[in-house]
């Protein structure tokens, strides 16, 4: 009987120790489609509540009308709600657009005019 109790205590200690380990953040992945008639030149994202935008996700690239790109946000955070900012070609009639989405549940996002 004593060995069963010791085994249960060891199992309980292992469960408690495992739950104390911080969870690892997963990359947030989704497809972004430009559903406008303008070139999307910059795409920024940052967790909701952060007062500044992170780096332009596109870098030197752009997203042409009708094109789709796979986006991965691998910032190591464990949050899901992100603010997004979309900037278009300077010759476009479209204004900069901002939106907030739960990127953990988002499989795809299409920006419209």
LUMVO-11192 format. One line per field, with one value per atom (N, C-alpha, C): chain; residue number from 1; atom name; x, y, z negated. Coordinates in steps of 0.2 Angstrom, whole numbers, plus 5000, padded with zeros to 4 digits. Layout:
N
bapa: c(A, ...)
lomar: c(NUM, ...)
guke: c(CA, ...)
x: c(X, ...)
y: c(Y, ...)
z: c(Z, ...)
***
This chain:
113
bapa: c(A, A, A, A, A, A, A, A, A, A, A, A, A, A, A, A, A, A, A, A, A, A, A, A, A, A, A, A, A, A, A, A, A, A, A, A, A, A, A, A, A, A, A, A, A, A, A, A, A, A, A, A, A, A, A, A, A, A, A, A, A, A, A, A, A, A, A, A, A, A, A, A, A, A, A, A, A, A, A, A, A, A, A, A, A, A, A, A, A, A, A, A, A, A, A, A, A, A, A, A, A, A, A, A, A, A, A, A, A, A, A, A, A, A, A, A, A, A, A, A, A, A, A, A, A, A, A, A, A, A, A, A, A, A, A, A, A, A, A, A, A, A, A, A, A, A, A, A, A, A, A, A, A, A, A, A, A, A, A, A, A, A, A, A, A, A, A, A, A, A, A, A, A, A, A, A, A, A, A, A, A, A, A, A, A, A, A, A, A, A, A, A, A, A, A, A, A, A, A, A, A, A, A, A, A, A, A, A, A, A, A, A, A, A, A, A, A, A, A, A, A, A, A, A, A, A, A, A, A, A, A, A, A, A, A, A, A, A, A, A, A, A, A, A, A, A, A, A, A, A, A, A, A, A, A, A, A, A, A, A, A, A, A, A, A, A, A, A, A, A, A, A, A, A, A, A, A, A, A, A, A, A, A, A, A, A, A, A, A, A, A, A, A, A, A, A, A, A, A, A, A, A, A, A, A, A, A, A, A, A, A, A, A, A, A, A, A, A, A, A, A, A, A, A, A, A, A, A, A, A, A, A, A, A, A, A, A, A, A)
lomar: c(1, 1, 1, 2, 2, 2, 3, 3, 3, 4, 4, 4, 5, 5, 5, 6, 6, 6, 7, 7, 7, 8, 8, 8, 9, 9, 9, 10, 10, 10, 11, 11, 11, 12, 12, 12, 13, 13, 13, 14, 14, 14, 15, 15, 15, 16, 16, 16, 17, 17, 17, 18, 18, 18, 19, 19, 19, 20, 20, 20, 21, 21, 21, 22, 22, 22, 23, 23, 23, 24, 24, 24, 25, 25, 25, 26, 26, 26, 27, 27, 27, 28, 28, 28, 29, 29, 29, 30, 30, 30, 31, 31, 31, 32, 32, 32, 33, 33, 33, 34, 34, 34, 35, 35, 35, 36, 36, 36, 37, 37, 37, 38, 38, 38, 39, 39, 39, 40, 40, 40, 41, 41, 41, 42, 42, 42, 43, 43, 43, 44, 44, 44, 45, 45, 45, 46, 46, 46, 47, 47, 47, 48, 48, 48, 49, 49, 49, 50, 50, 50, 51, 51, 51, 52, 52, 52, 53, 53, 53, 54, 54, 54, 55, 55, 55, 56, 56, 56, 57, 57, 57, 58, 58, 58, 59, 59, 59, 60, 60, 60, 61, 61, 61, 62, 62, 62, 63, 63, 63, 64, 64, 64, 65, 65, 65, 66, 66, 66, 67, 67, 67, 68, 68, 68, 69, 69, 69, 70, 70, 70, 71, 71, 71, 72, 72, 72, 73, 73, 73, 74, 74, 74, 75, 75, 75, 76, 76, 76, 77, 77, 77, 78, 78, 78, 79, 79, 79, 80, 80, 80, 81, 81, 81, 82, 82, 82, 83, 83, 83, 84, 84, 84, 85, 85, 85, 86, 86, 86, 87, 87, 87, 88, 88, 88, 89, 89, 89, 90, 90, 90, 91, 91, 91, 92, 92, 92, 93, 93, 93, 94, 94, 94, 95, 95, 95, 96, 96, 96, 97, 97, 97, 98, 98, 98, 99, 99, 99, 100, 100, 100, 101, 101, 101, 102, 102, 102, 103, 103, 103, 104, 104, 104, 105, 105, 105, 106, 106, 106, 107, 107, 107, 108, 108, 108, 109, 109, 109, 110, 110, 110, 111, 111, 111, 112, 112, 112, 113, 113, 113)
guke: c(N, CA, C, N, CA, C, N, CA, C, N, CA, C, N, CA, C, N, CA, C, N, CA, C, N, CA, C, N, CA, C, N, CA, C, N, CA, C, N, CA, C, N, CA, C, N, CA, C, N, CA, C, N, CA, C, N, CA, C, N, CA, C, N, CA, C, N, CA, C, N, CA, C, N, CA, C, N, CA, C, N, CA, C, N, CA, C, N, CA, C, N, CA, C, N, CA, C, N, CA, C, N, CA, C, N, CA, C, N, CA, C, N, CA, C, N, CA, C, N, CA, C, N, CA, C, N, CA, C, N, CA, C, N, CA, C, N, CA, C, N, CA, C, N, CA, C, N, CA, C, N, CA, C, N, CA, C, N, CA, C, N, CA, C, N, CA, C, N, CA, C, N, CA, C, N, CA, C, N, CA, C, N, CA, C, N, CA, C, N, CA, C, N, CA, C, N, CA, C, N, CA, C, N, CA, C, N, CA, C, N, CA, C, N, CA, C, N, CA, C, N, CA, C, N, CA, C, N, CA, C, N, CA, C, N, CA, C, N, CA, C, N, CA, C, N, CA, C, N, CA, C, N, CA, C, N, CA, C, N, CA, C, N, CA, C, N, CA, C, N, CA, C, N, CA, C, N, CA, C, N, CA, C, N, CA, C, N, CA, C, N, CA, C, N, CA, C, N, CA, C, N, CA, C, N, CA, C, N, CA, C, N, CA, C, N, CA, C, N, CA, C, N, CA, C, N, CA, C, N, CA, C, N, CA, C, N, CA, C, N, CA, C, N, CA, C, N, CA, C, N, CA, C, N, CA, C, N, CA, C, N, CA, C, N, CA, C, N, CA, C, N, CA, C, N, CA, C, N, CA, C, N, CA, C, N, CA, C, N, CA, C, N, CA, C)
x: c(5004, 5000, 5004, 5010, 5014, 5017, 5019, 5022, 5016, 5010, 5005, 5004, 5004, 5004, 5010, 5016, 5022, 5021, 5019, 5018, 5013, 5008, 5003, 5006, 5010, 5013, 5018, 5022, 5026, 5023, 5017, 5013, 5010, 5008, 5005, 5011, 5017, 5022, 5024, 5024, 5026, 5021, 5014, 5009, 5010, 5011, 5012, 5018, 5024, 5030, 5029, 5025, 5024, 5020, 5015, 5010, 5014, 5019, 5023, 5027, 5029, 5033, 5029, 5032, 5028, 5026, 5021, 5019, 5022, 5024, 5027, 5022, 5024, 5019, 5020, 5014, 5014, 5014, 5016, 5016, 5009, 5007, 5001, 5001, 4997, 4997, 4991, 4991, 4984, 4986, 4981, 4982, 4979, 4983, 4981, 4980, 4974, 4972, 4970, 4973, 4972, 4966, 4960, 4954, 4952, 4957, 4956, 4958, 4958, 4960, 4967, 4970, 4976, 4981, 4988, 4993, 4994, 4994, 4995, 5003, 5005, 5012, 5015, 5011, 5014, 5008, 5010, 5006, 5009, 5006, 5009, 5004, 5007, 5003, 5006, 5002, 5005, 4999, 5001, 4996, 4991, 4985, 4980, 4983, 4983, 4985, 4992, 4996, 5003, 5002, 5005, 5004, 5009, 5012, 5016, 5016, 5017, 5017, 5024, 5023, 5029, 5032, 5037, 5040, 5035, 5036, 5032, 5033, 5027, 5028, 5030, 5029, 5031, 5038, 5041, 5048, 5048, 5052, 5052, 5047, 5043, 5038, 5031, 5027, 5020, 5015, 5009, 5004, 4999, 4999, 4995, 4988, 4984, 4977, 4975, 4971, 4970, 4975, 4980, 4985, 4984, 4987, 4986, 4993, 4995, 5001, 5000, 5005, 5004, 5008, 5005, 5008, 5009, 5015, 5017, 5019, 5016, 5018, 5021, 5028, 5031, 5035, 5031, 5034, 5035, 5033, 5034, 5029, 5024, 5019, 5013, 5010, 5004, 4997, 4997, 4991, 4988, 4981, 4978, 4976, 4974, 4971, 4976, 4976, 4981, 4977, 4981, 4979, 4982, 4979, 4982, 4982, 4987, 4987, 4989, 4985, 4986, 4987, 4993, 4994, 4995, 4992, 4992, 4996, 4997, 5002, 4999, 5004, 5003, 4998, 4998, 4994, 4986, 4985, 4979, 4974, 4968, 4962, 4961, 4963, 4962, 4966, 4962, 4965, 4968, 4973, 4976, 4970, 4970, 4965, 4967, 4964, 4966, 4960, 4962, 4957, 4960, 4956, 4958, 4955, 4959, 4956, 4959, 4956, 4959, 4962, 4969, 4973, 4974, 4972, 4972, 4967, 4961, 4956, 4955, 4959, 4958, 4962, 4959, 4962, 4964, 4960, 4961, 4958, 4961, 4959, 4959, 4954, 4954, 4952, 4957, 4956, 4952, 4946, 4942, 4942, 4940, 4939, 4933)
y: c(4994, 5000, 5006, 5006, 5012, 5014, 5009, 5010, 5013, 5012, 5015, 5022, 5024, 5030, 5034, 5032, 5035, 5036, 5032, 5032, 5038, 5038, 5044, 5051, 5051, 5057, 5059, 5054, 5056, 5058, 5055, 5057, 5064, 5066, 5072, 5078, 5076, 5081, 5082, 5077, 5078, 5082, 5081, 5085, 5092, 5094, 5101, 5104, 5100, 5103, 5104, 5100, 5101, 5107, 5108, 5114, 5120, 5120, 5126, 5129, 5124, 5126, 5131, 5137, 5142, 5139, 5140, 5138, 5141, 5138, 5140, 5143, 5149, 5153, 5149, 5149, 5146, 5152, 5150, 5155, 5156, 5162, 5164, 5164, 5160, 5159, 5160, 5164, 5165, 5168, 5167, 5170, 5177, 5181, 5188, 5189, 5191, 5192, 5200, 5203, 5209, 5209, 5211, 5211, 5218, 5222, 5229, 5229, 5235, 5236, 5240, 5240, 5244, 5240, 5242, 5238, 5239, 5234, 5235, 5235, 5240, 5241, 5240, 5241, 5239, 5236, 5231, 5228, 5228, 5231, 5231, 5227, 5224, 5221, 5222, 5222, 5222, 5220, 5217, 5215, 5221, 5220, 5225, 5228, 5234, 5237, 5240, 5238, 5241, 5247, 5252, 5259, 5261, 5256, 5257, 5251, 5252, 5247, 5243, 5237, 5233, 5234, 5230, 5231, 5229, 5232, 5231, 5223, 5219, 5212, 5211, 5215, 5214, 5215, 5220, 5222, 5225, 5223, 5226, 5224, 5219, 5216, 5220, 5218, 5221, 5216, 5217, 5213, 5216, 5213, 5216, 5214, 5218, 5216, 5209, 5205, 5198, 5193, 5195, 5191, 5189, 5183, 5180, 5178, 5180, 5178, 5175, 5170, 5167, 5171, 5173, 5177, 5173, 5174, 5171, 5176, 5176, 5181, 5177, 5177, 5173, 5177, 5181, 5186, 5183, 5177, 5173, 5175, 5179, 5181, 5176, 5176, 5171, 5174, 5180, 5184, 5182, 5183, 5182, 5188, 5193, 5199, 5204, 5205, 5209, 5215, 5221, 5227, 5226, 5227, 5227, 5234, 5236, 5242, 5240, 5243, 5241, 5248, 5249, 5255, 5253, 5257, 5256, 5261, 5259, 5263, 5270, 5275, 5282, 5285, 5281, 5283, 5280, 5277, 5274, 5279, 5278, 5282, 5279, 5274, 5271, 5274, 5275, 5277, 5271, 5273, 5268, 5265, 5258, 5255, 5251, 5251, 5247, 5243, 5237, 5232, 5229, 5225, 5221, 5214, 5209, 5202, 5198, 5192, 5187, 5182, 5183, 5179, 5172, 5170, 5163, 5159, 5162, 5159, 5160, 5165, 5168, 5163, 5160, 5156, 5160, 5165, 5170, 5177, 5182, 5188, 5192, 5195, 5198, 5206, 5210, 5217, 5219, 5223, 5225, 5233, 5236, 5243, 5246)
z: c(5000, 5000, 5000, 4996, 4996, 5003, 5007, 5013, 5018, 5017, 5021, 5019, 5013, 5010, 5013, 5012, 5015, 5022, 5026, 5033, 5035, 5031, 5032, 5030, 5025, 5023, 5029, 5031, 5036, 5043, 5044, 5050, 5049, 5044, 5042, 5043, 5040, 5040, 5048, 5052, 5059, 5062, 5061, 5064, 5062, 5056, 5053, 5057, 5057, 5060, 5067, 5071, 5078, 5079, 5075, 5076, 5074, 5071, 5069, 5074, 5079, 5085, 5089, 5091, 5095, 5102, 5105, 5111, 5117, 5122, 5128, 5133, 5135, 5140, 5146, 5150, 5156, 5161, 5167, 5173, 5175, 5176, 5179, 5187, 5190, 5197, 5200, 5206, 5210, 5217, 5221, 5228, 5229, 5231, 5233, 5240, 5242, 5249, 5250, 5255, 5257, 5262, 5259, 5263, 5266, 5266, 5268, 5276, 5279, 5285, 5285, 5279, 5277, 5274, 5275, 5273, 5265, 5261, 5254, 5253, 5251, 5250, 5243, 5238, 5231, 5227, 5223, 5218, 5212, 5207, 5200, 5195, 5190, 5185, 5178, 5173, 5166, 5162, 5156, 5151, 5149, 5148, 5146, 5139, 5139, 5133, 5133, 5138, 5139, 5143, 5141, 5144, 5150, 5152, 5158, 5163, 5169, 5174, 5174, 5175, 5176, 5183, 5186, 5192, 5198, 5204, 5209, 5211, 5211, 5212, 5219, 5224, 5231, 5233, 5229, 5230, 5237, 5242, 5248, 5253, 5251, 5256, 5255, 5260, 5260, 5262, 5261, 5263, 5268, 5274, 5279, 5279, 5282, 5282, 5284, 5280, 5281, 5279, 5277, 5274, 5267, 5265, 5258, 5256, 5250, 5247, 5240, 5238, 5232, 5227, 5221, 5216, 5210, 5207, 5201, 5196, 5190, 5185, 5180, 5179, 5175, 5170, 5166, 5161, 5154, 5153, 5146, 5141, 5143, 5138, 5138, 5132, 5131, 5132, 5135, 5136, 5143, 5144, 5150, 5154, 5150, 5153, 5156, 5162, 5165, 5169, 5169, 5173, 5179, 5185, 5191, 5195, 5199, 5202, 5210, 5214, 5221, 5225, 5228, 5232, 5240, 5244, 5251, 5255, 5261, 5266, 5265, 5266, 5265, 5271, 5276, 5282, 5281, 5276, 5274, 5271, 5273, 5269, 5262, 5260, 5254, 5248, 5243, 5237, 5233, 5229, 5224, 5220, 5219, 5216, 5210, 5204, 5198, 5196, 5193, 5191, 5185, 5181, 5176, 5176, 5176, 5177, 5172, 5170, 5166, 5171, 5172, 5176, 5175, 5169, 5167, 5171, 5172, 5175, 5182, 5185, 5192, 5197, 5201, 5206, 5213, 5214, 5220, 5218, 5222, 5221, 5228, 5230, 5237, 5235, 5237, 5237, 5243, 5241, 5247, 5247, 5252, 5253, 5249)
***
